[in-house]
Amino acid sequence: MARLALVAVCVICLFGGCGNDSLVEEEEKEPSQTEVSLRHWFQQAYRWDGSLDKELPEPAKSALEQAEELELVSLDPGKPAKGENPKSTFHKRKILGTTRITDRETRRFLLAAFNEGLREANESAECFEPRHCIRVKHQGKVIEVVICFACDLGVVYIDGKPDPDLQFTTDHSPRAVFDALLSASRIQIARDWNEE
């Protein structure tokens, strides 16, 4: 858990918790919404038992639970430009960047947040403009868990093919963790239509 604590400190610093102005004694500042959210997720990761909610369909559930390495992908939900390198696209979406997560504590942080989103899932909209993907290799297959936190819907791809029977719903709250890990790796994150 020491690495998890280190990741927590780094992410909170990244989002403004450790800037030079925090060294100057001033009035007590209220923590930002991002800092509060990330602290919540670190507590969840510490308490999480390591099993994902049954809302996530197999084989994605087993693949993520057993993974020793994950790849977190940032997607632009817009259509790629004509002539764009197909290696920089993901199922007709532009890849903004990827980061490998090999550290056990960081994987636990990401998956605990994702699990909480699965447990808190409600109804979803049908926009499906995903900005996040978790990719893992499992039993000779590539499993991709593609997530749209704007509509709280996800789809599992197996070896590059979406399976309509492998859809799931999630809450949008884990997005803060996904975005923090991507930002910590200096990877661009696509904004939602309502943020533009």
C-alpha positions as CSV (number, residue, x, y, z in Angstrom):
1,M,0.0,0.0,0.0
2,A,3.0,2.3,0.2
3,R,3.0,2.8,-3.6
4,L,-0.7,3.5,-3.5
5,A,-0.1,6.3,-1.0
6,L,2.7,7.6,-3.2
7,V,0.3,7.6,-6.2
8,A,-2.2,9.4,-4.1
9,V,0.2,12.1,-3.1
10,C,1.4,12.5,-6.8
11,V,-2.1,12.7,-8.2
12,I,-3.3,15.2,-5.5
13,C,-0.2,17.3,-6.1
14,L,-0.9,17.2,-9.8
15,F,-4.4,18.6,-9.2
16,G,-3.2,21.5,-7.2
17,G,-2.8,20.2,-3.7
18,C,0.9,20.8,-3.4
19,G,1.6,24.0,-5.3
20,N,3.9,26.6,-4.0
21,D,1.0,28.6,-2.7
22,S,0.2,25.7,-0.3
23,L,3.5,26.3,1.4
24,V,2.5,29.8,2.4
25,E,0.4,30.0,5.5
26,E,-3.0,31.4,4.5
27,E,-6.5,30.8,5.4
28,E,-7.5,27.2,5.3
29,K,-8.4,26.3,1.8
30,E,-11.3,24.0,1.1
31,P,-10.1,21.0,-0.9
32,S,-11.2,21.0,-4.6
33,Q,-13.9,18.6,-5.7
34,T,-11.2,16.7,-7.6
35,E,-9.1,16.3,-4.4
36,V,-12.1,15.2,-2.4
37,S,-13.1,12.7,-5.1
38,L,-9.6,11.2,-5.4
39,R,-9.3,10.9,-1.6
40,H,-12.5,9.0,-1.6
41,W,-11.2,6.6,-4.3
42,F,-8.0,6.0,-2.5
43,Q,-10.0,5.0,0.6
44,Q,-12.1,2.7,-1.6
45,A,-9.0,1.1,-3.1
46,Y,-7.7,0.3,0.3
47,R,-10.9,-1.4,1.3
48,W,-11.7,-3.1,-2.0
49,D,-11.6,-7.0,-1.9
50,G,-10.2,-7.3,-5.5
51,S,-13.3,-8.7,-7.1
52,L,-15.3,-6.8,-9.7
53,D,-19.1,-6.5,-9.7
54,K,-21.1,-9.0,-11.6
55,E,-22.5,-6.1,-13.7
56,L,-19.2,-6.4,-15.8
57,P,-19.7,-9.4,-18.1
58,E,-17.3,-12.3,-18.5
59,P,-14.7,-12.6,-19.9
60,A,-13.9,-9.0,-19.1
61,K,-14.5,-9.5,-15.3
62,S,-11.9,-12.3,-15.0
63,A,-9.5,-10.6,-17.3
64,L,-9.3,-7.4,-15.3
65,E,-9.3,-9.2,-11.9
66,Q,-6.4,-11.4,-13.0
67,A,-4.4,-8.9,-15.0
68,E,-0.9,-8.0,-14.0
69,E,-0.7,-5.3,-16.6
70,L,-3.4,-3.0,-18.0
71,E,-3.4,-0.3,-20.7
72,L,-5.5,2.8,-20.1
73,V,-6.5,4.5,-23.3
74,S,-7.7,8.0,-23.9
75,L,-10.1,8.3,-26.8
76,D,-11.5,11.2,-28.8
77,P,-15.1,10.2,-29.6
78,G,-15.1,12.2,-32.8
79,K,-14.3,10.7,-36.2
80,P,-10.7,10.6,-37.2
81,A,-9.6,12.8,-40.1
82,K,-9.4,11.2,-43.5
83,G,-6.0,9.7,-44.2
84,E,-5.2,9.4,-40.5
85,N,-2.8,6.6,-39.6
86,P,-5.0,3.6,-38.7
87,K,-2.6,2.7,-35.9
88,S,-3.5,5.9,-34.1
89,T,-7.2,5.0,-34.2
90,F,-9.4,2.7,-32.2
91,H,-12.5,1.4,-33.8
92,K,-12.9,4.6,-35.8
93,R,-12.0,6.8,-32.9
94,K,-8.7,8.8,-32.5
95,I,-6.4,7.5,-29.8
96,L,-5.2,10.5,-27.8
97,G,-2.7,8.4,-25.8
98,T,-2.2,5.3,-23.8
99,T,-0.5,4.4,-20.5
100,R,0.6,1.0,-19.2
101,I,-0.3,0.3,-15.7
102,T,2.0,-2.4,-14.3
103,D,2.1,-1.3,-10.7
104,R,-0.2,-3.4,-8.5
105,E,-1.3,-0.5,-6.3
106,T,-2.1,1.7,-9.3
107,R,-4.1,-1.1,-10.9
108,R,-6.0,-1.6,-7.6
109,F,-6.7,2.2,-7.5
110,L,-8.1,2.2,-11.0
111,L,-10.1,-1.0,-10.7
112,A,-11.5,-0.2,-7.3
113,A,-12.9,3.0,-8.7
114,F,-14.3,1.2,-11.7
115,N,-15.9,-1.4,-9.5
116,E,-17.6,1.3,-7.4
117,G,-19.0,2.7,-10.7
118,L,-20.3,-0.7,-11.6
119,R,-22.0,-1.1,-8.2
120,E,-23.6,2.4,-8.4
121,A,-24.8,2.0,-12.0
122,N,-28.2,3.4,-12.9
123,E,-29.9,3.8,-16.2
124,S,-27.8,4.8,-19.1
125,A,-28.3,7.1,-22.1
126,E,-27.6,5.9,-25.6
127,C,-25.1,8.5,-26.8
128,F,-22.0,6.2,-26.5
129,E,-19.2,8.5,-27.2
130,P,-16.4,6.7,-25.3
131,R,-13.4,8.6,-24.0
132,H,-11.8,5.7,-22.0
133,C,-10.8,2.1,-22.6
134,I,-9.0,-0.5,-20.4
135,R,-7.2,-3.0,-22.5
136,V,-5.8,-6.3,-21.2
137,K,-4.4,-9.5,-22.7
138,H,-6.0,-12.6,-21.2
139,Q,-5.8,-16.2,-22.2
140,G,-4.6,-15.4,-25.7
141,K,-7.3,-12.7,-26.4
142,V,-7.3,-9.0,-26.3
143,I,-10.1,-7.7,-24.0
144,E,-11.1,-4.1,-24.3
145,V,-13.5,-2.5,-21.9
146,V,-14.7,0.7,-23.7
147,I,-16.5,3.2,-21.5
148,C,-18.6,6.3,-22.1
149,F,-18.9,8.0,-18.7
150,A,-21.1,10.7,-20.3
151,C,-23.9,8.1,-20.9
152,D,-22.7,5.6,-18.2
153,L,-22.5,2.8,-20.8
154,G,-19.7,0.4,-21.6
155,V,-19.1,-2.3,-24.2
156,V,-16.6,-5.2,-24.1
157,Y,-14.6,-5.8,-27.3
158,I,-12.9,-9.2,-27.7
159,D,-10.1,-9.3,-30.2
160,G,-11.2,-6.0,-31.7
161,K,-14.9,-7.0,-32.1
162,P,-17.7,-5.5,-30.0
163,D,-20.2,-8.0,-28.6
164,P,-23.6,-6.4,-28.2
165,D,-24.4,-9.0,-25.5
166,L,-21.4,-7.7,-23.4
167,Q,-22.7,-4.3,-22.6
168,F,-22.8,-2.9,-19.1
169,T,-23.8,0.2,-17.2
170,T,-21.6,2.2,-14.9
171,D,-21.8,5.4,-12.9
172,H,-19.8,8.4,-14.2
173,S,-18.0,9.0,-10.9
174,P,-14.9,6.8,-11.6
175,R,-14.0,9.2,-14.4
176,A,-12.0,11.3,-12.0
177,V,-9.6,8.4,-11.4
178,F,-9.3,7.5,-15.1
179,D,-8.6,11.2,-16.0
180,A,-6.2,11.6,-13.1
181,L,-4.1,8.6,-14.2
182,L,-4.1,9.8,-17.8
183,S,-3.2,13.3,-16.7
184,A,-0.4,12.0,-14.5
185,S,1.0,10.3,-17.7
186,R,0.6,13.6,-19.5
187,I,-2.0,12.2,-21.9
188,Q,-4.7,14.4,-23.4
189,I,-8.3,13.8,-22.3
190,A,-11.1,14.6,-24.7
191,R,-13.6,17.0,-23.3
192,D,-17.4,16.3,-23.1
193,W,-19.6,18.2,-25.5
194,N,-21.0,20.2,-22.6
195,E,-17.4,21.3,-21.5
196,E,-16.6,22.9,-24.8
